Amino acid sequence: MEKRELVIIGAGPAGLTAAIYGKRSGLDVLVLEKGIPGGQINVTDEIENWTGVIHASGAELADSFRKHAEHFKAEFRETEVKGITVDGGRKVIHTDGDDIEAEAVIIATGASFKKLGAPGEKELTGRGVSYCAVCDGAFFEDQEIAVIGGGNTAVEEAVYLTQFASKVTIIHRRDSFRADRLAIERAMSNPKIEVIWNTVVEEIIGEDMVEKLVLKNVRTGETSDLAVSGVFVFAGMDPNVSFMQGLVDSVGGGWIVTNERMETSIEGIFAAGDVRDKYLRQVITAAGDGATAAMAASAYISEQLHIQGLLLEPEQVTAFIFSSIDEPQARLASEIENSAAGKRSNVVLLDGYKNRRMVEKLGITELPSMVEFRKGSIARKQQVGSLEEAVKFLS
Ligand SMILES: Cc1cc2nc3c(=O)[nH]c(=O)nc-3n(C[C@H](O)[C@H](O)[C@H](O)COP(=O)(O)OP(=O)(O)OC[C@H]3O[C@@H](n4cnc5c(N)ncnc54)[C@H](O)[C@@H]3O)c2cc1C
């Protein structure tokens, strides 16, 4: 089976940034992407909050992110990941091609638009129902359309759609938007935009193409019809995690839970970007997550190699594990080192403060401790407080 150091699933802003950081820290990096590198930003025309770039189209930014990752020679493969299995420390990624074994994996699969779930939505998708203004906006030249939602994406995309449509009606279930002030101001001052508050879509009706929406006011219960030839749904997102099958801890419909190092509940599997349970889902936060995840994955991989080479590969070795920030422990470490020098005992010093996670992984709770490894397993361990106790352990 193909074996790689770091496999990144998803080439959106999170995955591409992780690829840049992974390559720059010397890792062998493979990026798996089922669609177009760049992710969701490919479907927006306006990015005005990526620091240093006042305005760019999503496609332009996506292209520059991909070129940046390619510049550092990250390898890309077009494939869809279908599952991940973890067996002991082995992480195997199942794709629609061959399986790949990875030392560390970063899940950067982002999120997709939530469906409304209204009758007619599924049948009329691609026939007036759309989730992408940049892809489909131009089909509605001089026509009346609706946008569903009240967040940034809905409000910004409604403004974008006024380039084509004669009228854009935003339908929002609440009585105020959850978008940036600037985006709201732009929408509210646009003469082509009208808003229907406190209202949901009950049904999308049309023979071959969308003809009208049945709306319901959530306060009064009153229903009404709105004649439109297109409806753009921006009603939130769902994480792209179906292939994970609950492998790592998640909340509220699959958003992956990580700590600040982007570590998931499974060692060696990291998550970055929109797929995470987080406060702000944007390009800039996805990129930040990708950088952190790659650096944490790099530390994890070197830790694994360190444990392997130092403690698990030798036939027999004894480690003195101590905390370098505790002065008596640091002193005892150098006494043990001096005492072992020139003798035949195979003793290594391991700073348990710097290698905290490795020490936890070995199940060592008390420092300082002597731990004897034989053929990769712990044979004996004992907490020691003096050179005499250490020498006794060694003899
Ligand atoms: C219309 C729109 C407008 C937006 N406007 C802005 C904006 O102005 N400013 C801003 O900062 N953010 C904006 N965003 C949000 C921004 O695009 C996202 O926050 C960002 O793209 C998240 O990056 P990501 O890398 O986490 O995920 P994504 O961009 O979602 O990328 C995930 C990638 O993973 C791939 N993938 C998924 N599943 C698999 C699988 N099983 N196997 C292989 N590959 C897989 C996908 O194909 C995709 O390419 C907008 C989003 C949309 C949709």
PDBQT file of the ligand as one rigid body, heavy atoms in Angstrom, charges set to zero:
ROOT
HETATM    1  C1  LIG A 401     -20.899  31.976  -1.790  1.00  0.00    +0.000 C 
HETATM    2  C2  LIG A 401     -19.837  32.080  -0.740  1.00  0.00    +0.000 A 
HETATM    3  C3  LIG A 401     -19.255  33.305  -0.446  1.00  0.00    +0.000 A 
HETATM    4  C4  LIG A 401     -18.248  33.384   0.508  1.00  0.00    +0.000 A 
HETATM    5  N1  LIG A 401     -17.665  34.602   0.747  1.00  0.00    +0.000 NA
HETATM    6  C5  LIG A 401     -16.624  34.691   1.589  1.00  0.00    +0.000 A 
HETATM    7  C6  LIG A 401     -15.937  35.923   1.773  1.00  0.00    +0.000 A 
HETATM    8  O1  LIG A 401     -16.262  36.933   1.160  1.00  0.00    +0.000 OA
HETATM    9  N2  LIG A 401     -14.903  35.937   2.655  1.00  0.00    +0.000 N 
HETATM   10  C7  LIG A 401     -14.492  34.837   3.352  1.00  0.00    +0.000 A 
HETATM   11  O2  LIG A 401     -13.533  34.918   4.099  1.00  0.00    +0.000 OA
HETATM   12  N3  LIG A 401     -15.157  33.659   3.208  1.00  0.00    +0.000 NA
HETATM   13  C8  LIG A 401     -16.198  33.559   2.356  1.00  0.00    +0.000 A 
HETATM   14  N4  LIG A 401     -16.860  32.368   2.215  1.00  0.00    +0.000 N 
HETATM   15  C9  LIG A 401     -16.514  31.251   3.114  1.00  0.00    +0.000 C 
HETATM   16  C10 LIG A 401     -15.227  30.569   2.679  1.00  0.00    +0.000 C 
HETATM   17  O3  LIG A 401     -15.323  30.233   1.322  1.00  0.00    +0.000 OA
HETATM   18  C11 LIG A 401     -14.998  29.336   3.546  1.00  0.00    +0.000 C 
HETATM   19  O4  LIG A 401     -14.948  29.719   4.890  1.00  0.00    +0.000 OA
HETATM   20  C12 LIG A 401     -13.691  28.646   3.178  1.00  0.00    +0.000 C 
HETATM   21  O5  LIG A 401     -13.681  28.290   1.829  1.00  0.00    +0.000 OA
HETATM   22  C13 LIG A 401     -13.498  27.399   4.021  1.00  0.00    +0.000 C 
HETATM   23  O6  LIG A 401     -12.345  26.753   3.590  1.00  0.00    +0.000 OA
HETATM   24  P1  LIG A 401     -12.095  25.197   3.882  1.00  0.00    +0.000 P 
HETATM   25  O7  LIG A 401     -10.749  24.905   3.288  1.00  0.00    +0.000 OA
HETATM   26  O8  LIG A 401     -12.311  24.899   5.293  1.00  0.00    +0.000 OA
HETATM   27  O9  LIG A 401     -13.239  24.407   3.111  1.00  0.00    +0.000 OA
HETATM   28  P2  LIG A 401     -13.778  24.456   1.633  1.00  0.00    +0.000 P 
HETATM   29  O10 LIG A 401     -13.504  25.738   0.977  1.00  0.00    +0.000 OA
HETATM   30  O11 LIG A 401     -15.191  23.986   1.753  1.00  0.00    +0.000 OA
HETATM   31  O12 LIG A 401     -12.912  23.330   0.888  1.00  0.00    +0.000 OA
HETATM   32  C14 LIG A 401     -13.080  21.974   1.185  1.00  0.00    +0.000 C 
HETATM   33  C15 LIG A 401     -12.585  21.156   0.009  1.00  0.00    +0.000 C 
HETATM   34  O13 LIG A 401     -12.648  19.766   0.374  1.00  0.00    +0.000 OA
HETATM   35  C16 LIG A 401     -13.096  19.021  -0.754  1.00  0.00    +0.000 C 
HETATM   36  N5  LIG A 401     -13.700  17.782  -0.268  1.00  0.00    +0.000 N 
HETATM   37  C17 LIG A 401     -14.818  17.643   0.485  1.00  0.00    +0.000 A 
HETATM   38  N6  LIG A 401     -15.072  16.341   0.747  1.00  0.00    +0.000 NA
HETATM   39  C18 LIG A 401     -14.075  15.637   0.139  1.00  0.00    +0.000 A 
HETATM   40  C19 LIG A 401     -13.782  14.239   0.036  1.00  0.00    +0.000 A 
HETATM   41  N7  LIG A 401     -14.540  13.312   0.635  1.00  0.00    +0.000 N 
HETATM   42  N8  LIG A 401     -12.696  13.841  -0.680  1.00  0.00    +0.000 NA
HETATM   43  C20 LIG A 401     -11.893  14.779  -1.285  1.00  0.00    +0.000 A 
HETATM   44  N9  LIG A 401     -12.132  16.122  -1.225  1.00  0.00    +0.000 NA
HETATM   45  C21 LIG A 401     -13.196  16.545  -0.512  1.00  0.00    +0.000 A 
HETATM   46  C22 LIG A 401     -14.106  19.944  -1.425  1.00  0.00    +0.000 C 
HETATM   47  O14 LIG A 401     -14.266  19.588  -2.792  1.00  0.00    +0.000 OA
HETATM   48  C23 LIG A 401     -13.455  21.309  -1.232  1.00  0.00    +0.000 C 
HETATM   49  O15 LIG A 401     -12.630  21.662  -2.339  1.00  0.00    +0.000 OA
HETATM   50  C24 LIG A 401     -17.852  32.246   1.233  1.00  0.00    +0.000 A 
HETATM   51  C25 LIG A 401     -18.430  31.014   0.954  1.00  0.00    +0.000 A 
HETATM   52  C26 LIG A 401     -19.413  30.925  -0.028  1.00  0.00    +0.000 A 
HETATM   53  C27 LIG A 401     -19.992  29.600  -0.345  1.00  0.00    +0.000 C 
ENDROOT
TORSDOF 0
